[in-house]
Amino acid sequence: MLLAGTFFPGKSVRWQQSVLPDGAQQTTLAYNIALQANHATTTTMSTSAPAVVTASAYLTLHYRLATADGSDLITTFAGNPATLMLGQGQLAPFLEQVLMGLPEGAHETFQLAPAQAFGERNAELVRRVSRATLDENSVPGTDYRIGDLVDFAAPAGGRFAGVLRELGEESALFDFNHPLAGQSLQFEVKLISVL
């Protein structure tokens, strides 16, 4: 689509609509001002739609993850924004998912139910561990306290962690649920740039 015309003596204005490779539409306003008989200056102003978040977007943003009552768990709003690439494990997958399709400049707060966040609590992930297993995974002389997060070696060579709930002579009770499992969360985001 092209609209052109002369609106003022010595000035020519035209609007041009085009489709970008990603399917977005871009509207461009160009105007020429005749300075002398054989010279002109052209200025172009783009009014393209803002970039939107995709699965492989590179983002600069402020974000805040908080409990349902608004207590901050982590925030960048008081300091420098975060810069990250989606799909690289820099942000939890469920947080990446809520960002999909948001335009650059958006400032949104999302209410996340437990199933949308770290999941519901799973009673089967509360397990007794023998003191021998605990000792094998401990630095000698470690003094554990209720609430400590303890890291364990997994049989296949990985690692997993659990929160100590009880400590007895023969065994210990650990909760291997994520510490935020079963909790509703707030996720606030302000997208500064999207590439």
C-alpha positions in Angstrom: 0.0 0.0 0.0 1.4 3.4 -1.0 0.0 6.8 -0.3 1.8 9.7 -1.7 1.0 13.4 -2.2 2.2 16.9 -1.8 0.8 18.5 1.3 3.0 21.6 1.5 4.9 23.4 -1.3 8.3 21.8 -1.6 7.4 18.8 0.6 6.5 15.3 -0.6 5.0 12.8 1.9 4.4 9.1 1.4 3.3 6.2 3.6 4.3 2.7 2.6 3.0 -0.6 4.2 5.2 -3.7 3.8 5.3 -7.2 5.3 8.5 -8.2 7.0 10.0 -11.8 6.7 8.5 -12.8 10.1 5.0 -11.8 8.9 4.8 -8.6 10.9 3.6 -5.5 9.1 5.6 -2.3 8.9 4.4 1.1 8.0 6.9 3.7 6.9 6.5 7.4 6.6 8.9 9.1 4.3 9.0 12.8 3.3 11.2 14.8 1.0 11.9 18.5 1.5 13.2 20.3 -1.5 16.1 22.5 -0.3 17.2 23.7 -3.7 16.1 22.9 -7.3 18.3 19.8 -7.6 18.8 18.7 -3.9 16.4 17.0 -1.5 16.6 15.5 2.0 14.7 12.3 2.8 13.8 11.3 6.4 12.2 8.0 7.2 10.3 7.1 10.3 9.4 3.5 11.0 6.2 2.6 13.0 6.8 -1.2 12.9 5.1 -3.3 15.6 7.2 -4.0 18.6 9.2 -7.3 18.7 7.4 -10.1 20.6 8.9 -12.9 22.8 9.6 -16.2 21.0 11.0 -19.5 22.2 14.6 -18.4 21.2 14.4 -14.7 22.1 17.2 -12.8 23.6 15.7 -10.6 26.4 16.6 -7.7 28.6 14.0 -7.5 31.4 13.3 -6.7 35.0 11.5 -9.5 36.8 10.2 -10.4 40.3 9.1 -13.7 41.6 7.1 -13.4 44.8 4.9 -15.5 47.1 1.1 -15.1 46.8 1.2 -12.5 49.6 3.7 -10.4 47.7 6.9 -11.3 49.6 9.8 -11.1 47.2 11.7 -14.3 46.5 13.9 -12.7 43.8 13.8 -9.3 42.1 15.9 -7.3 39.6 13.7 -4.2 39.9 15.9 -2.5 42.5 19.1 -3.0 40.4 20.3 -3.9 36.9 17.9 -5.7 34.6 18.6 -9.3 33.6 19.8 -10.3 30.1 19.1 -13.8 29.0 18.3 -16.1 26.1 15.2 -18.3 26.3 15.5 -22.0 25.9 18.9 -22.1 27.6 17.9 -23.0 31.1 18.5 -19.5 32.4 14.8 -19.1 33.4 12.5 -21.8 34.7 10.4 -23.3 31.7 7.1 -22.3 33.3 8.3 -18.7 33.6 9.5 -18.7 29.9 6.0 -20.0 28.9 4.1 -17.0 30.3 6.4 -14.6 28.4 5.6 -16.1 25.0 4.0 -13.6 22.7 4.5 -10.6 25.0 5.6 -7.4 23.1 8.7 -5.4 23.9 7.8 -2.8 26.5 5.1 -4.9 28.2 4.8 -4.7 32.0 2.7 -7.6 33.4 2.1 -9.5 36.6 1.0 -13.1 36.4 -0.7 -15.1 39.2 0.6 -18.6 39.0 -1.2 -21.5 40.7 1.0 -24.3 42.2 0.4 -26.5 39.1 1.6 -23.7 36.9 4.7 -23.0 39.0 6.7 -25.6 40.9 3.9 -28.2 41.0 1.7 -29.5 43.8 3.4 -31.2 46.8 3.9 -34.9 46.3 3.7 -36.9 49.6 5.7 -39.7 47.9 8.7 -37.3 47.8 8.9 -37.2 51.7 11.2 -40.1 52.4 13.2 -41.7 55.2 16.9 -42.0 54.5 19.2 -44.1 56.7 21.9 -42.4 58.7 24.5 -44.4 56.8 23.2 -42.9 53.5 23.2 -39.4 55.0 26.8 -39.9 56.3 28.0 -41.1 52.9 26.7 -37.9 51.4 28.1 -35.6 54.1 31.3 -33.9 54.9 32.7 -35.6 58.1 31.6 -33.8 61.2 28.6 -32.0 59.6 26.1 -30.8 62.1 22.7 -30.9 60.5 19.7 -28.9 61.6 16.0 -29.3 60.8 15.4 -27.2 57.6 18.8 -27.8 56.1 19.0 -28.5 52.4 21.1 -31.6 51.9 22.6 -32.6 48.5 22.6 -36.4 47.7 24.3 -38.4 44.9 21.8 -40.1 42.7 22.4 -43.8 41.6 23.0 -42.7 37.9 25.6 -40.1 38.9 23.3 -37.1 39.1 22.5 -35.0 42.2 19.3 -34.3 44.1 18.5 -32.3 47.2 16.1 -32.6 50.1 15.1 -30.5 53.1 15.8 -32.2 56.4 12.5 -32.6 58.4 13.5 -35.0 61.2 16.8 -36.4 62.4 17.0 -39.6 64.4 19.7 -42.1 65.5 18.9 -44.6 62.7 17.3 -42.4 60.0 16.4 -39.0 58.8 13.2 -37.7 57.2 13.7 -35.6 54.0 11.3 -33.7 51.8 12.5 -33.9 48.2 9.7 -31.7 46.9 10.8 -28.3 45.5 10.7 -25.8 48.5 8.1 -23.8 46.6 6.0 -26.8 45.6 2.3 -26.3 46.5 2.6 -22.5 46.6 0.9 -19.9 44.4 3.3 -17.4 43.1 3.4 -13.9 41.5 5.6 -13.3 38.5 6.1 -9.7 37.5 8.0 -8.8 34.3 8.9 -5.6 32.5 10.3 -6.3 29.0 13.0 -3.7 28.1 14.1 -5.3 24.8 13.4 -8.3 22.7 15.7 -9.6 20.0 
